[in-house]
Amino acid sequence: MNDEVKVPTTSAADKAKLAVAIVLVVAGVGAYYALGASEATWLRWAAVVAGVVLGAAVLIPSKYGRDLRQFWTDARVELRKVVWSTRRETGMTTLVVFGFVILAGVFFWVVDLLLAWATRHLTGQGG
């Protein structure tokens, strides 16, 4: 039996691409604040969008980008396996939840009343 665990490794180039992508996104957000309120709002948002787009363009061809695409693909496959409840089942579940919430509320209200009554009688305080 082979119990070896393969640890995925990333190259220095992929790490550098990740660092550059992060710097580009941070630079875009920084440009938003650096331009200040004196500039047009669309120009400030264009700087943010440009930073995100350039960061994504750098990150996509790296291992991190491939891993992210694989994650999205796997998530879509798993989402297709989900058996969604019908409208009737959802409605019935909602009614059951509301019923238990009301039941729990009444239970804790009664417990509170009993504890308040016991406290008044044991301490002699209260009305």
Helices and strands as residue ranges (DSSP letters): H 12-35, H 41-59, H 63-81, H 87-123
